[in-house]
């Protein structure tokens, strides 16, 4: 029986010299591309190494028109209207193109974008009024940001989803007052999530309020998961948007507005799939859905709000 074939690690990665020979570039140019995040690379003990598979994918994507331009993978935040827009856009293209959405939170979404594992990251990080400074600051934490642009999607009202069993509330302090405080069960999102970030900042501004006990917290991975658990009576409170509260018949306590922006490479910006998604978000059908759900502002949809150049 022949011995199994085992991939040799050295064959899966290339050195600067090997990449230079492979791409017919000088080594100085390869160093420049690696330092600027222009080519898939990582440092091991201070030396650049290049995953052969990702370099090949990068070559295909850099070709005229992009060999991978028939797919669009969106990561990052969750949103009812964005989810519907992607579904409709995918249905329009049927088997001709691939569109998908992986909900993982803002910060992990940007990491996936930087590693070339995704095409777009839907992000929000703090109040809408501060997004012009906060969002570019997050992007600059990744060397690949020099190839990225930031496109405004929409503003949405963000806050707390409340179980139908709870009475109407107008202030977050009421959740910590008797008789509501115990035994309320809270959903918590990952720290990579913009929704969890906004909630933590809101609680930090109210130092007199007690912390939520860990035994009354349940981790959830998406806004939709949290809303479903609240609708089934499994939880009482979760961070989320007004739109999600409307979609699942939940109560809502507003904490303000956030700006949902799209971070993406310049090449992806010009893809017909991305431009089509922006058109779908601004369509009469989706705007009617936004009005029905409530808590949306589409005044600057598609505006280019940041670029390194």
C-alpha positions in Angstrom: 0.0 0.0 0.0 1.5 3.4 -1.0 2.3 5.9 1.8 -0.2 8.8 2.1 0.7 12.0 0.5 1.5 14.7 3.1 1.7 18.3 2.1 5.2 19.8 2.9 4.8 23.1 4.8 7.7 24.6 2.9 5.9 24.0 -0.4 2.8 25.9 0.9 4.8 29.0 1.6 7.2 31.1 -0.3 10.0 33.4 0.7 10.5 37.0 -0.7 13.0 35.6 -3.2 10.7 32.9 -4.4 7.8 35.3 -4.7 10.0 37.7 -6.7 10.9 35.0 -9.1 7.3 33.7 -9.3 5.9 37.1 -10.1 8.9 38.4 -12.1 9.4 41.3 -9.7 12.4 42.6 -7.9 12.6 41.8 -4.2 12.3 45.4 -3.2 8.9 45.6 -4.9 7.8 42.4 -3.0 8.9 44.0 0.3 6.9 47.1 -0.6 3.8 45.1 -1.4 4.0 43.1 1.8 4.6 46.2 4.0 1.6 47.9 2.4 -0.7 44.9 2.7 -0.9 44.7 -1.0 -0.2 41.0 -1.2 -1.1 38.1 1.2 1.8 37.7 3.6 2.7 37.2 7.2 5.8 37.5 9.3 7.4 34.5 11.0 10.4 35.3 13.3 10.7 38.7 11.6 10.8 37.4 8.0 8.0 37.7 5.4 6.4 34.5 4.2 3.7 34.2 1.5 1.0 31.5 1.5 1.2 30.1 -2.1 -2.6 29.4 -2.3 -3.5 33.0 -1.3 -0.9 34.5 -3.6 -2.5 32.5 -6.5 -5.9 33.8 -5.5 -4.6 37.3 -5.3 -3.2 37.0 -8.8 -6.6 35.8 -10.1 -8.4 38.6 -8.3 -6.0 41.2 -9.7 -6.6 40.0 -13.3 -8.6 42.2 -15.6 -12.2 42.0 -14.5 -11.3 39.7 -11.6 -11.7 35.9 -11.9 -13.6 36.0 -8.6 -15.8 38.9 -9.5 -18.8 36.6 -9.7 -19.0 36.2 -5.9 -19.6 38.6 -3.0 -19.0 37.5 0.6 -20.2 40.0 3.1 -19.1 39.7 6.8 -19.4 41.8 9.9 -22.7 43.1 11.4 -26.2 41.8 11.2 -29.2 43.8 10.0 -32.8 42.8 8.9 -32.9 45.1 5.8 -29.3 44.2 4.7 -30.2 40.5 5.0 -33.3 41.0 2.9 -31.4 43.0 0.2 -28.8 40.3 -0.1 -31.4 37.6 -0.4 -33.2 39.4 -3.2 -29.9 40.3 -4.9 -28.9 36.6 -4.8 -32.3 35.5 -6.1 -31.9 37.9 -9.0 -28.6 36.2 -10.0 -29.6 32.6 -9.3 -26.8 30.2 -10.2 -24.8 32.8 -12.1 -23.2 34.4 -9.0 -22.6 33.6 -5.4 -23.6 36.0 -2.7 -23.4 35.2 1.0 -23.4 36.8 4.5 -21.5 35.7 7.5 -22.4 37.5 10.8 -19.3 37.8 13.0 -19.2 41.4 14.3 -17.3 44.4 13.2 -13.8 43.7 14.4 -13.6 40.0 13.3 -15.2 41.1 10.0 -12.3 43.5 9.4 -9.8 40.8 10.3 -11.4 38.5 7.7 -11.3 41.3 5.1 -7.6 42.0 5.9 -6.8 38.3 5.4 -8.6 38.2 2.0 -11.3 35.9 3.3 -14.1 38.3 2.6 -15.1 41.0 0.1 -17.0 43.5 2.3 -17.3 44.2 6.0 -20.5 45.8 7.3 -19.5 47.7 10.4 -20.7 50.2 13.0 -18.7 51.2 16.1 -20.3 53.7 18.4 -22.6 56.7 17.8 -23.3 57.8 14.3 -22.0 61.3 15.1 -18.5 59.8 15.8 -18.4 57.3 12.9 -16.3 59.7 10.7 -13.4 59.3 13.1 -14.0 55.9 14.7 -14.5 53.9 11.6 -11.3 55.0 9.8 -9.4 54.5 13.0 -10.5 50.8 13.1 -9.5 50.4 9.4 -6.0 51.8 10.0 -5.3 49.0 12.5 -4.9 46.7 9.4 -2.0 47.2 7.0 -4.4 46.4 4.1 -6.4 49.5 4.8 -4.4 51.4 2.1 -6.3 49.4 -0.5 -9.7 49.9 1.2 -12.5 52.4 0.9 -15.4 53.1 3.3 -18.9 53.4 1.8 -21.9 54.7 3.8 -24.8 52.3 3.9 -27.4 53.8 6.2 -28.0 55.0 9.7 -30.2 52.9 12.0 -31.6 53.3 15.5 -29.8 51.1 18.0 -30.6 50.0 21.5 -32.1 47.2 23.5 -34.5 44.5 22.4 -37.0 43.8 25.1 -39.1 40.7 25.8 -42.9 41.1 25.2 -43.3 40.2 28.9 -41.7 43.4 30.0 -43.6 46.6 30.4 -42.8 49.6 28.1 -39.6 51.3 29.2 -38.2 54.7 28.5 -34.8 54.7 30.3 -32.1 52.0 30.7 -32.0 52.7 34.4 -35.5 51.1 34.7 -34.0 47.7 33.9 -31.9 47.8 37.0 -34.7 49.1 39.3 -36.9 46.8 41.4 -38.9 44.8 40.7 -37.4 44.3 37.2 -33.7 43.9 38.0 -33.9 40.2 39.0 -34.1 37.7 37.5 -33.8 39.3 34.0 -31.8 37.3 31.6 -29.6 39.3 29.2 -28.2 38.3 25.9 -24.6 39.4 25.3 -22.8 39.7 22.0 -19.1 39.1 21.4 -16.8 42.0 22.1 -16.1 42.2 18.3 -19.8 43.4 17.9 -20.7 47.0 17.5 -24.0 46.4 19.2 -22.2 45.1 22.4 -19.8 48.0 22.2 -22.6 50.6 22.1 -24.3 48.9 25.1 -21.1 48.8 27.1 -20.5 52.5 26.5 -24.0 53.4 27.5 -23.7 51.4 30.8 -20.2 53.0 31.5 -21.8 56.5 31.3 -24.1 55.4 34.1 -21.6 54.5 36.8 -24.3 54.2 39.5 -25.9 51.2 37.9 -24.9 47.7 39.0 -23.3 45.2 36.6 -25.3 42.4 35.2 -24.4 39.2 37.0 -22.7 36.7 34.8 -25.1 33.9 35.7 -27.9 36.0 34.2 -26.1 36.4 30.8 -26.3 34.2 27.8 -23.9 34.7 24.8 -25.5 34.9 21.4 -23.8 35.2 18.0 -26.2 37.4 16.1 -29.0 39.9 16.5 -31.4 37.5 14.8 -30.5 34.7 17.3 -31.0 37.1 20.2 -34.4 38.3 18.8 -35.6 34.8 18.3 -34.7 33.8 21.9 -36.5 36.8 23.2 -39.6 36.1 21.1 -39.6 32.5 22.5 -39.4 33.8 26.1 -35.9 32.4 26.7 -34.3 35.9 27.4 -35.5 39.3 28.4 -33.0 41.9 27.1 -30.5 42.0 24.2 -28.6 44.6 22.3 -30.1 45.2 18.8 -31.8 47.5 16.4 -35.3 48.9 16.3 -35.8 47.1 13.0 -35.1 43.7 14.6 -37.5 44.6 17.4 -40.2 45.3 14.8 -39.5 42.2 12.8 -39.9 39.9 15.9 -42.7 41.8 17.7 -40.4 42.9 20.6 -40.2 46.0 22.8 -37.4 48.4 22.1 -35.4 50.9 24.2 -33.4 53.3 22.1 -29.7 54.1 22.9 -29.2 56.3 19.9 -28.3 56.0 16.2 -25.3 54.3 14.5 -23.9 54.5 11.0 -23.6 51.2 9.2 -20.8 51.5 6.7 -19.1 49.1 4.3 -15.4 48.6 4.3 -14.1 47.0 1.1 -11.1 46.9 -1.3 -11.2 49.5 -4.2 -11.4 46.7 -6.7 -14.6 45.3 -5.1 -16.2 48.7 -5.0 -16.4 48.6 -8.9 -17.8 45.1 -9.1 -21.3 44.9 -10.6 -22.4 42.8 -7.6 -21.5 45.4 -5.1 -23.0 48.3 -7.1 -26.1 46.1 -7.6 -26.4 45.6 -3.8 -26.3 49.3 -3.3 -29.0 49.8 -5.9 -31.1 47.1 -4.2 -30.8 48.8 -0.8 -32.0 52.0 -2.4 -34.9 50.4 -4.3 -38.5 51.4 -3.7 -39.3 47.9 -2.3 -36.5 48.1 0.3 -37.3 51.7 1.3 -40.9 50.6 1.9 -39.5 47.8 4.2 -37.4 50.3 6.0 -40.4 52.5 6.6 -42.4 49.5 7.9 -39.7 48.3 10.3 -38.7 51.8 11.4 -35.4 53.2 12.6 -33.6 53.7 9.3 -32.1 56.7 7.5 -31.0 56.2 3.9 -30.2 59.8 3.0 -26.5 59.2 2.2 -26.7 55.6 0.8 -23.6 54.8 -1.3 -21.6 57.9 -0.4 -17.8 57.3 -0.4 -17.0 58.6 3.1 -13.3 57.6 3.5 -10.3 56.5 1.4 -6.6 56.5 2.3 -5.8 58.5 -0.9 
